[in-house]
């Protein structure tokens, strides 16, 4: 979240609910399925920022909003290499969420300070893509994403796997998601979990339905396991003979 706030120049409340879900799914795909830290160039290749303005009550007139003004949009035009990512169909029913938004705390000031800034125009860098000289380094990652898509991975299945593991993708943990397997020290694994008890499949399915479009059912929970669980997809062959850096840019604190 710090990297996104820093890059887009926003405060935490400026991200819409779906923007937070999109970022969480991306982080989980990188860690749990690609087996690496979230890759910044891949993010810039796939997503751009768009400014949301709310209806003002007069036909054709819209007004800026203080919360949820940044939407993250998958690039889908003909020049932006469509269908390279997994399907991400999210819920459009978040009515009233902004009236319940609040900050608990900002430990060590790592997140941008809240000043209630109103963003009235989309900054130019919200649509920035990958530097051309870095584009070819994405080829193995895009091939791996294509494989995951062909095998049926969706945002709903990613979120169900995240809840099944009891982790929050946008927090810093001692282990990456693909490292949370058998043989890991129990204290390290427990340090990554948000709960001591695994949620029931019915509860996981309800959480997924709140975030995505469609009728996600309990029998689909963890239907596309993350690495290194039994049934996960090994993508090592896509990365052999390639060298590339991963990770979000360093954030000035």
Secondary structure as a PSIPRED ss2 file (coil, helix, strand):
# PSIPRED VFORMAT (PSIPRED V4.0)

   1 X C   1.000  0.000  0.000
   2 X H   0.000  1.000  0.000
   3 X H   0.000  1.000  0.000
   4 X H   0.000  1.000  0.000
   5 X H   0.000  1.000  0.000
   6 X H   0.000  1.000  0.000
   7 X H   0.000  1.000  0.000
   8 X H   0.000  1.000  0.000
   9 X C   1.000  0.000  0.000
  10 X C   1.000  0.000  0.000
  11 X C   1.000  0.000  0.000
  12 X H   0.000  1.000  0.000
  13 X H   0.000  1.000  0.000
  14 X H   0.000  1.000  0.000
  15 X E   0.000  0.000  1.000
  16 X C   1.000  0.000  0.000
  17 X H   0.000  1.000  0.000
  18 X H   0.000  1.000  0.000
  19 X H   0.000  1.000  0.000
  20 X H   0.000  1.000  0.000
  21 X H   0.000  1.000  0.000
  22 X H   0.000  1.000  0.000
  23 X H   0.000  1.000  0.000
  24 X H   0.000  1.000  0.000
  25 X H   0.000  1.000  0.000
  26 X H   0.000  1.000  0.000
  27 X H   0.000  1.000  0.000
  28 X H   0.000  1.000  0.000
  29 X H   0.000  1.000  0.000
  30 X H   0.000  1.000  0.000
  31 X H   0.000  1.000  0.000
  32 X H   0.000  1.000  0.000
  33 X H   0.000  1.000  0.000
  34 X H   0.000  1.000  0.000
  35 X C   1.000  0.000  0.000
  36 X C   1.000  0.000  0.000
  37 X C   1.000  0.000  0.000
  38 X C   1.000  0.000  0.000
  39 X E   0.000  0.000  1.000
  40 X H   0.000  1.000  0.000
  41 X H   0.000  1.000  0.000
  42 X H   0.000  1.000  0.000
  43 X H   0.000  1.000  0.000
  44 X H   0.000  1.000  0.000
  45 X H   0.000  1.000  0.000
  46 X H   0.000  1.000  0.000
  47 X E   0.000  0.000  1.000
  48 X E   0.000  0.000  1.000
  49 X E   0.000  0.000  1.000
  50 X E   0.000  0.000  1.000
  51 X E   0.000  0.000  1.000
  52 X C   1.000  0.000  0.000
  53 X E   0.000  0.000  1.000
  54 X E   0.000  0.000  1.000
  55 X E   0.000  0.000  1.000
  56 X C   1.000  0.000  0.000
  57 X C   1.000  0.000  0.000
  58 X C   1.000  0.000  0.000
  59 X C   1.000  0.000  0.000
  60 X C   1.000  0.000  0.000
  61 X C   1.000  0.000  0.000
  62 X E   0.000  0.000  1.000
  63 X E   0.000  0.000  1.000
  64 X E   0.000  0.000  1.000
  65 X C   1.000  0.000  0.000
  66 X C   1.000  0.000  0.000
  67 X C   1.000  0.000  0.000
  68 X C   1.000  0.000  0.000
  69 X C   1.000  0.000  0.000
  70 X E   0.000  0.000  1.000
  71 X E   0.000  0.000  1.000
  72 X E   0.000  0.000  1.000
  73 X E   0.000  0.000  1.000
  74 X E   0.000  0.000  1.000
  75 X C   1.000  0.000  0.000
  76 X C   1.000  0.000  0.000
  77 X C   1.000  0.000  0.000
  78 X H   0.000  1.000  0.000
  79 X H   0.000  1.000  0.000
  80 X H   0.000  1.000  0.000
  81 X C   1.000  0.000  0.000
  82 X C   1.000  0.000  0.000
  83 X C   1.000  0.000  0.000
  84 X C   1.000  0.000  0.000
  85 X C   1.000  0.000  0.000
  86 X C   1.000  0.000  0.000
  87 X E   0.000  0.000  1.000
  88 X C   1.000  0.000  0.000
  89 X C   1.000  0.000  0.000
  90 X E   0.000  0.000  1.000
  91 X C   1.000  0.000  0.000
  92 X C   1.000  0.000  0.000
  93 X C   1.000  0.000  0.000
  94 X C   1.000  0.000  0.000
  95 X C   1.000  0.000  0.000
  96 X C   1.000  0.000  0.000
  97 X H   0.000  1.000  0.000
  98 X H   0.000  1.000  0.000
  99 X H   0.000  1.000  0.000
 100 X H   0.000  1.000  0.000
 101 X C   1.000  0.000  0.000
 102 X C   1.000  0.000  0.000
 103 X C   1.000  0.000  0.000
 104 X C   1.000  0.000  0.000
 105 X C   1.000  0.000  0.000
 106 X C   1.000  0.000  0.000
 107 X H   0.000  1.000  0.000
 108 X H   0.000  1.000  0.000
 109 X H   0.000  1.000  0.000
 110 X C   1.000  0.000  0.000
 111 X C   1.000  0.000  0.000
 112 X C   1.000  0.000  0.000
 113 X C   1.000  0.000  0.000
 114 X C   1.000  0.000  0.000
 115 X C   1.000  0.000  0.000
 116 X C   1.000  0.000  0.000
 117 X C   1.000  0.000  0.000
 118 X C   1.000  0.000  0.000
 119 X C   1.000  0.000  0.000
 120 X C   1.000  0.000  0.000
 121 X C   1.000  0.000  0.000
 122 X C   1.000  0.000  0.000
 123 X C   1.000  0.000  0.000
 124 X H   0.000  1.000  0.000
 125 X H   0.000  1.000  0.000
 126 X H   0.000  1.000  0.000
 127 X H   0.000  1.000  0.000
 128 X C   1.000  0.000  0.000
 129 X C   1.000  0.000  0.000
 130 X C   1.000  0.000  0.000
 131 X C   1.000  0.000  0.000
 132 X H   0.000  1.000  0.000
 133 X H   0.000  1.000  0.000
 134 X H   0.000  1.000  0.000
 135 X H   0.000  1.000  0.000
 136 X H   0.000  1.000  0.000
 137 X H   0.000  1.000  0.000
 138 X H   0.000  1.000  0.000
 139 X H   0.000  1.000  0.000
 140 X H   0.000  1.000  0.000
 141 X H   0.000  1.000  0.000
 142 X H   0.000  1.000  0.000
 143 X H   0.000  1.000  0.000
 144 X H   0.000  1.000  0.000
 145 X H   0.000  1.000  0.000
 146 X H   0.000  1.000  0.000
 147 X H   0.000  1.000  0.000
 148 X H   0.000  1.000  0.000
 149 X H   0.000  1.000  0.000
 150 X H   0.000  1.000  0.000
 151 X C   1.000  0.000  0.000
 152 X C   1.000  0.000  0.000
 153 X C   1.000  0.000  0.000
 154 X E   0.000  0.000  1.000
 155 X H   0.000  1.000  0.000
 156 X H   0.000  1.000  0.000
 157 X H   0.000  1.000  0.000
 158 X H   0.000  1.000  0.000
 159 X H   0.000  1.000  0.000
 160 X H   0.000  1.000  0.000
 161 X H   0.000  1.000  0.000
 162 X H   0.000  1.000  0.000
 163 X H   0.000  1.000  0.000
 164 X H   0.000  1.000  0.000
 165 X H   0.000  1.000  0.000
 166 X C   1.000  0.000  0.000
 167 X C   1.000  0.000  0.000
 168 X C   1.000  0.000  0.000
 169 X C   1.000  0.000  0.000
 170 X C   1.000  0.000  0.000
 171 X C   1.000  0.000  0.000
 172 X C   1.000  0.000  0.000
 173 X C   1.000  0.000  0.000
 174 X C   1.000  0.000  0.000
 175 X C   1.000  0.000  0.000
 176 X C   1.000  0.000  0.000
 177 X H   0.000  1.000  0.000
 178 X H   0.000  1.000  0.000
 179 X H   0.000  1.000  0.000
 180 X C   1.000  0.000  0.000
 181 X C   1.000  0.000  0.000
 182 X C   1.000  0.000  0.000
 183 X C   1.000  0.000  0.000
 184 X C   1.000  0.000  0.000
 185 X C   1.000  0.000  0.000
 186 X H   0.000  1.000  0.000
 187 X H   0.000  1.000  0.000
 188 X H   0.000  1.000  0.000
 189 X H   0.000  1.000  0.000
 190 X H   0.000  1.000  0.000
 191 X C   1.000  0.000  0.000
 192 X C   1.000  0.000  0.000
 193 X C   1.000  0.000  0.000
 194 X C   1.000  0.000  0.000
 195 X C   1.000  0.000  0.000
 196 X C   1.000  0.000  0.000
 197 X C   1.000  0.000  0.000
 198 X C   1.000  0.000  0.000
 199 X C   1.000  0.000  0.000
 200 X C   1.000  0.000  0.000
 201 X H   0.000  1.000  0.000
 202 X H   0.000  1.000  0.000
 203 X H   0.000  1.000  0.000
 204 X H   0.000  1.000  0.000
 205 X H   0.000  1.000  0.000
 206 X H   0.000  1.000  0.000
 207 X H   0.000  1.000  0.000
 208 X H   0.000  1.000  0.000
 209 X H   0.000  1.000  0.000
 210 X H   0.000  1.000  0.000
 211 X H   0.000  1.000  0.000
 212 X E   0.000  0.000  1.000
 213 X C   1.000  0.000  0.000
 214 X C   1.000  0.000  0.000
 215 X C   1.000  0.000  0.000
 216 X C   1.000  0.000  0.000
 217 X C   1.000  0.000  0.000
 218 X H   0.000  1.000  0.000
 219 X H   0.000  1.000  0.000
 220 X H   0.000  1.000  0.000
 221 X C   1.000  0.000  0.000
 222 X C   1.000  0.000  0.000
 223 X C   1.000  0.000  0.000
 224 X C   1.000  0.000  0.000
 225 X C   1.000  0.000  0.000
 226 X C   1.000  0.000  0.000
 227 X C   1.000  0.000  0.000
 228 X C   1.000  0.000  0.000
 229 X C   1.000  0.000  0.000
 230 X C   1.000  0.000  0.000
 231 X C   1.000  0.000  0.000
 232 X C   1.000  0.000  0.000
 233 X C   1.000  0.000  0.000
 234 X C   1.000  0.000  0.000
 235 X C   1.000  0.000  0.000
 236 X H   0.000  1.000  0.000
 237 X H   0.000  1.000  0.000
 238 X H   0.000  1.000  0.000
 239 X H   0.000  1.000  0.000
 240 X C   1.000  0.000  0.000
 241 X C   1.000  0.000  0.000
 242 X C   1.000  0.000  0.000
 243 X C   1.000  0.000  0.000
 244 X C   1.000  0.000  0.000
 245 X C   1.000  0.000  0.000
 246 X C   1.000  0.000  0.000
 247 X E   0.000  0.000  1.000
 248 X C   1.000  0.000  0.000
 249 X C   1.000  0.000  0.000
 250 X C   1.000  0.000  0.000
 251 X C   1.000  0.000  0.000
 252 X C   1.000  0.000  0.000
 253 X C   1.000  0.000  0.000
